[in-house]
């Protein structure tokens, strides 16, 4: 079985943004790609993972990489890994954008980094950031001592000098024939998707509490160190996408920030991360809820499961860190008990397949793809109109709907449209807003959504307001007896019968 990473960096040049912490690298990254992907914050060391996106603002597109601050401040446990990721971006790039802070002035770290960049023998454009107005122009002179030929003054925040920078980048890019990328590159699609047109990619959001093993799971899947893994909770702050191909099926794994309880979020940067994780759930085709077996199911795990349910997304539950929780005896029985206990705690996702894994050792990780394929097959299942109407009528006869203000729900007719027919009109709640419309821009996954769309059944009734939540759950349970639809929520859409004029 051959697994390959799919990336446009095989044909497009790579440009890395490097610099010490808090000089405005992420702000420049967002400005060049034309949308807010990287989290921008005054706290040094916010960017930890390598964050890439396709830049198409100039005549020639390229892959732009935002890196963590080299020699950066921050948790000591992370600093070495952040530097390692940034140095990888240096090595794999065709052009380096060395960002310095005009207002902060030239620092010893800038000089040390300049020496490192010269040793790389890669073309470098010195980008002097925070030249917000003409009166700041004299601040750039201090950086002449760094000795770089190509120097551009910009203000990433105010979009000043960006056109000149794009022109300079284009002049420094190698010709397509000279681009060599021996190391596979995983890249990010950012918040709102990508310019890459691939209608069959399946978006998989990896969600869970901090330190549950989400980044380790993705690294185990792609067998690389794409996302930074650390015992410090909250390591991943941006939602990072990894495009991966397996058996002719493309997947986009979205590594999200750990979602904490609102009161436990310790900084504004983490607030932004949680918001992005929640948006990642909405733009995913299937959500993988990662639960730490060493702590078991917590109230926060239930809350995250509730977000998946509210978004009406396909779901798979991964019980991670099996290597730490595995008993010496009765392993199979223990695993079965853990699955039953998990589904009893998260009863509203009882339809979700459960996989016990160890991301650190790789145990059972490959089985995740079998679970995803099982959900894909289930999404293609349909119940014939005649069979479905008989099923519902039997359910109504066996357990009639309750009276609501003296009236009872009556079923006139029911059908199951083809997956995708109602995709554009389906709402995340009761407001009728399209799930795609909430993103505000076109995603590369739109056409794949119909392949993993939850089964939707339309019931024509006398009055939709007579349906109670308990009776809705009862009907869903009866439908699952006929067709289990593993991993998929069942959507019942009620429509009132047309009134005669």
C-alpha positions as CSV (number, residue, x, y, z in Angstrom):
1,X,0.0,0.0,0.0
2,X,1.5,3.3,-1.1
3,X,0.7,6.5,0.8
4,X,1.6,9.8,-0.9
5,X,1.3,13.4,0.2
6,X,-0.5,15.5,-2.4
7,X,0.9,19.0,-2.8
8,X,1.1,21.8,-5.2
9,X,4.6,22.5,-3.9
10,X,5.9,19.9,-6.4
11,X,5.3,22.5,-9.2
12,X,5.1,25.8,-7.3
13,X,8.0,27.6,-5.6
14,X,8.1,27.7,-1.8
15,X,8.6,31.1,-0.1
16,X,9.2,31.1,3.7
17,X,8.7,34.0,6.0
18,X,11.3,34.0,8.8
19,X,12.3,36.3,11.6
20,X,12.5,36.6,15.3
21,X,9.2,36.6,17.3
22,X,6.7,39.4,17.1
23,X,8.1,41.2,14.1
24,X,4.8,40.8,12.2
25,X,5.4,37.6,10.2
26,X,1.9,36.4,10.6
27,X,0.4,39.8,9.7
28,X,2.6,39.8,6.5
29,X,1.5,36.2,5.8
30,X,-2.2,37.1,6.0
31,X,-1.6,40.3,3.9
32,X,0.2,38.4,1.1
33,X,-2.4,35.5,0.9
34,X,-5.3,37.9,1.1
35,X,-7.1,36.4,4.0
36,X,-6.7,36.0,7.8
37,X,-5.3,32.5,8.3
38,X,-2.5,32.9,10.8
39,X,-3.4,34.3,14.3
40,X,-2.0,37.7,14.8
41,X,-1.3,38.8,18.4
42,X,1.1,40.9,20.4
43,X,2.2,38.0,22.5
44,X,5.6,36.6,21.1
45,X,5.7,33.0,19.9
46,X,2.0,32.8,18.9
47,X,2.8,30.9,15.7
48,X,4.1,27.5,16.5
49,X,3.4,25.2,13.6
50,X,4.5,25.9,10.1
51,X,1.5,27.4,8.4
52,X,1.4,27.4,4.6
53,X,-1.1,28.7,2.0
54,X,-1.1,29.5,-1.8
55,X,-0.5,33.1,-2.7
56,X,-2.0,34.2,-6.0
57,X,-1.8,38.0,-5.7
58,X,1.1,38.3,-8.1
59,X,1.6,37.2,-11.7
60,X,3.1,33.9,-10.6
61,X,1.5,31.9,-7.7
62,X,3.7,30.4,-5.0
63,X,3.3,28.5,-1.7
64,X,3.9,30.9,1.3
65,X,5.0,29.5,4.6
66,X,4.6,31.3,8.0
67,X,7.0,30.0,10.6
68,X,7.4,30.3,14.3
69,X,9.8,32.9,15.6
70,X,13.4,31.6,15.4
71,X,15.3,31.9,18.7
72,X,11.9,32.8,20.1
73,X,10.6,33.3,23.6
74,X,7.9,31.0,24.9
75,X,7.6,27.7,26.7
76,X,11.1,26.2,26.9
77,X,9.7,22.8,26.0
78,X,8.4,24.1,22.7
79,X,11.2,26.4,21.6
80,X,13.4,23.7,20.2
81,X,10.6,22.1,18.2
82,X,9.5,25.5,16.9
83,X,13.0,26.3,15.7
84,X,13.3,22.9,14.1
85,X,10.1,23.5,12.1
86,X,11.2,26.9,11.1
87,X,14.6,25.5,10.0
88,X,12.9,22.8,7.9
89,X,11.0,25.6,6.1
90,X,14.3,27.3,5.5
91,X,15.8,24.2,4.0
92,X,12.7,23.4,1.8
93,X,12.2,26.9,0.5
94,X,13.3,28.6,-2.8
95,X,13.1,32.1,-1.4
96,X,13.3,33.6,2.2
97,X,11.5,36.7,3.4
98,X,13.5,37.9,6.3
99,X,11.2,40.1,8.4
100,X,12.5,42.7,10.9
101,X,10.8,45.3,13.0
102,X,11.6,48.9,12.1
103,X,10.1,50.3,15.3
104,X,11.8,47.8,17.5
105,X,15.1,48.4,15.8
106,X,18.0,46.1,14.9
107,X,18.6,43.5,17.5
108,X,21.4,40.9,18.1
109,X,18.8,38.2,17.2
110,X,18.4,39.8,13.8
111,X,22.1,39.8,13.2
112,X,22.4,36.2,14.3
113,X,19.6,35.2,12.0
114,X,21.1,37.1,9.1
115,X,24.3,35.1,9.5
116,X,22.2,31.9,9.5
117,X,20.3,32.9,6.3
118,X,23.5,33.8,4.5
119,X,24.8,30.3,5.3
120,X,21.7,28.8,3.7
121,X,22.8,30.1,0.3
122,X,19.1,30.8,-0.5
123,X,18.0,34.1,-2.1
124,X,16.8,36.5,0.7
125,X,14.5,39.6,0.6
126,X,14.9,41.7,3.7
127,X,11.4,42.9,4.6
128,X,11.5,45.9,7.0
129,X,8.0,45.8,8.6
130,X,6.1,48.5,10.5
131,X,7.0,51.4,8.2
132,X,3.5,52.6,8.6
133,X,4.0,56.1,7.1
134,X,6.6,58.1,5.2
135,X,7.9,59.6,8.5
136,X,9.0,56.1,9.5
137,X,11.1,55.6,6.3
138,X,14.4,56.7,8.0
139,X,14.1,53.8,10.4
140,X,15.0,51.4,7.6
141,X,18.6,52.7,7.4
142,X,19.6,51.0,10.5
143,X,19.2,47.6,8.8
144,X,21.7,48.4,6.0
145,X,24.4,46.8,8.2
146,X,22.8,43.4,7.6
147,X,24.2,43.5,4.1
148,X,21.3,42.2,2.0
149,X,21.0,43.5,-1.6
150,X,17.2,43.3,-1.9
151,X,15.4,45.4,0.8
152,X,11.7,46.3,0.8
153,X,10.0,48.5,3.4
154,X,6.4,47.6,4.2
155,X,3.6,47.9,6.6
156,X,1.8,44.6,6.8
157,X,-0.9,46.1,9.0
158,X,-1.7,49.0,6.6
159,X,-1.0,47.3,3.3
160,X,1.9,49.7,2.5
161,X,4.7,48.5,0.2
162,X,3.0,45.1,-0.5
163,X,2.9,45.5,-4.2
164,X,6.6,46.3,-4.3
165,X,7.3,43.2,-2.2
166,X,5.3,41.0,-4.6
167,X,7.3,42.4,-7.5
168,X,10.5,41.6,-5.6
169,X,9.4,38.1,-4.8
170,X,8.5,37.4,-8.4
171,X,11.9,38.6,-9.6
172,X,13.6,36.2,-7.1
173,X,11.6,33.1,-7.8
174,X,13.4,30.3,-9.6
175,X,12.1,29.2,-13.0
176,X,9.8,26.2,-12.9
177,X,12.5,23.9,-14.4
178,X,14.8,24.7,-11.5
179,X,12.4,23.9,-8.7
180,X,13.5,20.9,-6.7
181,X,11.6,19.7,-3.7
182,X,12.9,16.4,-2.6
183,X,11.1,16.6,0.7
184,X,7.2,16.2,0.6
185,X,5.4,19.2,1.8
186,X,2.1,19.3,3.6
187,X,0.3,22.6,3.2
188,X,-2.6,24.5,4.7
189,X,-5.8,25.5,3.1
190,X,-6.5,28.1,5.7
191,X,-9.7,29.2,7.2
192,X,-11.8,29.5,4.2
193,X,-10.4,26.9,1.9
194,X,-8.0,27.1,-0.9
195,X,-7.5,28.0,-4.6
196,X,-6.7,24.4,-5.2
197,X,-9.6,22.9,-7.2
198,X,-10.1,19.3,-6.1
199,X,-13.7,18.3,-5.8
200,X,-13.1,14.8,-4.3
201,X,-11.0,15.7,-1.2
202,X,-12.6,14.6,2.1
203,X,-12.2,17.2,4.9
204,X,-11.5,15.5,8.2
205,X,-11.4,17.8,11.3
206,X,-9.4,16.3,14.2
207,X,-11.0,17.8,17.4
208,X,-10.8,17.3,21.1
209,X,-9.6,18.7,24.3
210,X,-6.0,20.1,24.6
211,X,-3.3,17.5,24.8
212,X,-5.6,14.6,23.8
213,X,-3.2,13.7,21.0
214,X,-4.7,15.4,17.9
215,X,-1.4,16.5,16.4
216,X,0.2,13.1,17.2
217,X,-2.6,11.4,15.4
218,X,-2.1,13.4,12.3
219,X,1.7,12.9,12.4
220,X,1.1,9.2,12.8
221,X,-1.2,9.1,9.8
222,X,1.1,11.0,7.5
223,X,4.3,9.5,9.1
224,X,5.9,12.9,9.5
225,X,6.4,15.8,11.9
226,X,4.0,18.3,10.2
227,X,2.4,19.6,13.4
228,X,4.4,20.3,16.6
229,X,3.7,17.8,19.3
230,X,4.3,18.7,23.0
231,X,3.0,17.8,26.4
232,X,2.1,21.4,26.9
233,X,-1.7,21.8,26.3
234,X,-2.7,24.2,23.6
235,X,0.4,23.8,21.4
236,X,-1.6,24.0,18.1
237,X,-3.2,27.5,17.8
238,X,-3.9,27.8,14.1
239,X,-6.2,25.3,12.3
240,X,-3.6,23.5,10.1
241,X,-4.6,21.4,7.1
242,X,-2.6,18.5,5.8
243,X,-3.5,17.1,2.4
244,X,-2.9,13.4,2.2
245,X,-3.6,10.8,-0.4
246,X,-4.3,7.1,0.2
247,X,-5.6,4.5,-2.2
248,X,-6.6,7.2,-4.8
249,X,-8.7,9.0,-2.2
250,X,-7.6,12.5,-1.1
251,X,-8.1,13.6,2.5
252,X,-7.6,17.0,4.2
253,X,-6.8,16.5,7.8
254,X,-7.5,19.6,9.8
255,X,-5.5,19.8,13.0
256,X,-7.4,22.1,15.3
257,X,-6.6,23.8,18.6
258,X,-7.8,22.0,21.6
259,X,-11.2,23.2,22.7
260,X,-11.3,24.1,26.4
261,X,-14.3,25.2,28.4
262,X,-14.9,28.9,27.9
263,X,-13.9,29.8,31.5
264,X,-10.6,27.9,31.1
265,X,-9.3,29.7,28.0
266,X,-6.3,31.5,29.4
267,X,-5.5,34.1,26.7
268,X,-7.1,36.0,23.8
269,X,-4.9,34.0,21.4
270,X,-6.5,30.8,22.7
271,X,-10.0,32.3,22.3
272,X,-9.2,32.9,18.6
273,X,-7.9,29.3,18.4
274,X,-11.1,27.9,19.9
275,X,-13.2,29.9,17.5
276,X,-11.2,28.6,14.6
277,X,-11.6,25.0,15.9
278,X,-15.3,25.5,15.9
279,X,-15.2,26.8,12.4
280,X,-13.2,23.8,11.3
281,X,-16.0,21.6,12.5
282,X,-18.4,23.5,10.4
283,X,-16.3,23.2,7.2
284,X,-15.4,19.5,7.7
285,X,-17.1,16.5,6.0
286,X,-16.4,14.2,9.0
287,X,-15.2,15.0,12.5
288,X,-12.8,12.8,14.5
289,X,-13.4,13.4,18.2
290,X,-10.1,12.4,20.0
291,X,-10.6,11.4,23.7
292,X,-7.7,10.9,26.1
293,X,-8.1,7.4,27.6
294,X,-5.9,8.3,30.6
295,X,-8.6,10.8,31.7
296,X,-11.7,9.2,30.2
297,X,-14.8,11.1,28.9
298,X,-15.1,14.5,30.5
299,X,-17.7,17.2,30.4
300,X,-15.6,19.1,27.9
301,X,-15.5,16.0,25.6
302,X,-19.3,16.0,25.8
303,X,-19.5,19.7,24.9
304,X,-17.3,19.1,21.8
305,X,-19.4,16.2,20.8
306,X,-22.4,18.5,21.1
307,X,-20.7,21.0,18.7
308,X,-20.3,18.1,16.2
309,X,-24.0,17.1,16.6
310,X,-25.2,20.7,16.3
311,X,-23.2,21.1,13.0
312,X,-24.8,17.9,11.8
313,X,-21.5,16.4,10.8
314,X,-20.4,12.8,10.3
315,X,-18.5,11.6,13.4
316,X,-16.0,9.0,14.5
317,X,-14.7,8.7,18.1
318,X,-11.0,7.9,18.6
319,X,-10.0,6.8,22.1
320,X,-6.3,7.7,22.1
321,X,-3.3,6.8,24.3
322,X,-4.2,3.1,24.5
323,X,-0.5,2.4,25.1
324,X,-0.9,4.1,28.5
325,X,-4.3,2.6,29.4
326,X,-4.0,-0.9,28.0
327,X,-4.3,-3.6,30.7
328,X,-1.9,-6.6,30.9
329,X,-4.8,-9.1,30.7
330,X,-8.3,-9.2,29.2
331,X,-7.3,-6.6,26.6
332,X,-10.2,-7.3,24.2
333,X,-12.8,-7.3,27.0
334,X,-11.4,-4.1,28.4
335,X,-11.5,-2.4,25.0
336,X,-15.1,-3.5,24.5
337,X,-16.0,-2.1,28.0
338,X,-14.3,1.2,27.2
339,X,-16.3,1.6,23.9
340,X,-19.6,0.8,25.7
341,X,-18.8,3.3,28.5
342,X,-17.8,6.0,26.0
343,X,-21.0,5.6,24.0
344,X,-23.1,5.6,27.2
345,X,-21.5,8.9,28.3
346,X,-21.8,10.5,24.8
347,X,-25.2,8.9,24.1
348,X,-26.2,11.5,21.6
349,X,-23.4,10.3,19.3
350,X,-24.1,6.7,19.9
351,X,-24.2,6.1,16.1
352,X,-20.5,7.1,15.8
353,X,-18.0,4.3,15.2
354,X,-15.4,4.1,17.9
355,X,-11.7,3.3,17.4
356,X,-9.1,2.6,20.1
357,X,-5.7,3.8,19.1
358,X,-2.2,4.9,20.2
359,X,-1.0,7.7,18.1
360,X,2.4,7.6,19.7
361,X,3.0,3.9,18.8
362,X,0.8,3.9,15.6
363,X,-1.4,1.1,16.9
364,X,-4.7,0.8,15.0
365,X,-4.2,4.3,13.4
366,X,-4.5,2.8,9.9
367,X,-7.9,1.5,10.8
368,X,-9.2,5.0,10.9
369,X,-9.4,5.0,7.1
370,X,-11.6,1.9,7.3
371,X,-13.9,3.7,9.6
372,X,-14.1,6.7,7.3
373,X,-14.8,4.5,4.3
374,X,-17.6,2.8,6.3
375,X,-19.2,6.2,6.9
376,X,-18.8,7.0,3.2
377,X,-20.6,3.8,2.2
378,X,-23.3,4.4,4.6
379,X,-23.9,7.9,3.2
380,X,-24.7,6.3,-0.2
381,X,-27.4,4.1,1.3
382,X,-31.0,5.0,0.6
383,X,-34.3,3.6,1.8
384,X,-36.9,3.2,-1.0
385,X,-39.9,5.5,-0.8
386,X,-42.4,2.6,-0.4
387,X,-40.3,0.9,2.2
388,X,-39.8,4.1,4.1
389,X,-43.5,5.0,4.2
390,X,-44.4,1.6,5.5
391,X,-41.6,1.8,8.1
392,X,-42.9,5.2,9.4
393,X,-46.6,4.2,9.3
394,X,-45.7,1.1,11.4
395,X,-43.8,3.3,13.8
396,X,-46.7,5.7,14.1
397,X,-49.1,2.8,14.8
398,X,-46.9,1.1,17.3
399,X,-46.3,4.4,19.2
400,X,-48.6,7.2,18.2
401,X,-47.3,10.8,18.6
402,X,-48.2,12.6,21.8
403,X,-51.0,15.2,21.9
404,X,-49.7,18.8,21.7
405,X,-52.3,21.3,22.8
406,X,-55.0,18.9,21.9
407,X,-53.6,18.1,18.5
408,X,-51.6,15.1,17.2
409,X,-49.0,14.9,14.5
410,X,-50.2,13.1,11.4
411,X,-48.0,11.7,8.7
412,X,-49.2,12.2,5.1
413,X,-46.1,11.1,3.0
414,X,-42.4,10.7,3.4
415,X,-39.4,10.4,1.1
416,X,-35.6,10.4,1.2
417,X,-34.1,12.8,-1.4
418,X,-30.7,11.9,-3.0
419,X,-27.7,13.1,-0.9
420,X,-26.8,16.6,-1.9
421,X,-30.2,17.6,-3.3
422,X,-30.9,19.6,-0.2
423,X,-27.3,20.3,0.7
424,X,-27.4,24.0,-0.2
425,X,-30.6,24.6,1.7
426,X,-29.8,22.6,4.8
427,X,-29.1,24.7,7.9
428,X,-26.9,24.2,10.9
429,X,-29.8,25.0,13.1
430,X,-33.3,26.1,12.6
431,X,-32.5,29.4,11.0
432,X,-32.3,28.1,7.5
433,X,-28.8,29.3,6.8
434,X,-26.8,27.2,4.5
435,X,-23.8,25.4,6.0
436,X,-21.7,26.5,3.0
437,X,-23.0,30.1,3.1
438,X,-21.8,30.5,6.7
439,X,-18.2,30.1,5.5
440,X,-18.6,33.2,3.2
441,X,-16.4,31.8,0.4
442,X,-16.1,28.8,-1.9
443,X,-14.4,25.7,-0.5
444,X,-12.6,23.0,-2.3
445,X,-14.8,20.4,-0.5
446,X,-18.2,21.5,-1.8
447,X,-18.7,18.7,-4.2
448,X,-17.4,16.1,-1.8
449,X,-20.0,17.1,0.8
450,X,-22.7,15.2,-1.1
451,X,-20.6,12.0,-0.7
452,X,-20.6,12.3,3.1
453,X,-23.9,14.2,3.6
454,X,-26.0,12.8,6.4
455,X,-29.2,11.1,5.3
456,X,-32.1,13.5,5.1
457,X,-35.7,12.5,5.2
458,X,-38.6,14.8,4.3
459,X,-41.9,14.2,6.1
460,X,-45.0,15.9,4.9
461,X,-47.3,16.3,8.0
462,X,-50.3,18.2,9.1
463,X,-48.3,20.6,11.3
464,X,-44.5,20.4,11.9
465,X,-44.8,22.2,15.2
466,X,-46.6,19.1,16.6
467,X,-43.3,17.1,16.5
468,X,-41.7,16.7,19.9
469,X,-38.0,16.1,20.4
470,X,-38.7,12.8,22.1
471,X,-40.8,11.6,19.2
472,X,-38.1,12.7,16.7
473,X,-35.6,10.6,18.5
474,X,-38.0,7.7,18.5
475,X,-38.4,7.9,14.7
476,X,-34.6,8.2,14.2
477,X,-34.2,5.0,16.2
478,X,-36.7,3.2,14.1
479,X,-35.0,4.4,10.9
480,X,-31.7,3.1,12.2
481,X,-33.2,-0.3,12.8
482,X,-33.8,-0.5,9.0
483,X,-30.5,1.2,8.0
484,X,-27.9,1.9,10.8
485,X,-26.1,4.8,9.0
486,X,-23.0,4.5,11.1
487,X,-21.3,7.7,11.8
488,X,-24.0,9.8,10.3
489,X,-26.7,11.9,12.0
490,X,-30.2,11.5,10.6
491,X,-32.0,14.7,9.6
492,X,-35.7,14.8,9.6
493,X,-37.2,17.8,7.7
494,X,-40.9,18.3,8.3
495,X,-43.1,20.2,5.8
496,X,-46.6,21.2,6.3
497,X,-49.1,20.0,3.6
498,X,-50.0,22.6,1.1
499,X,-53.3,24.4,1.9
500,X,-55.9,24.7,-0.8
501,X,-56.6,28.2,-1.9
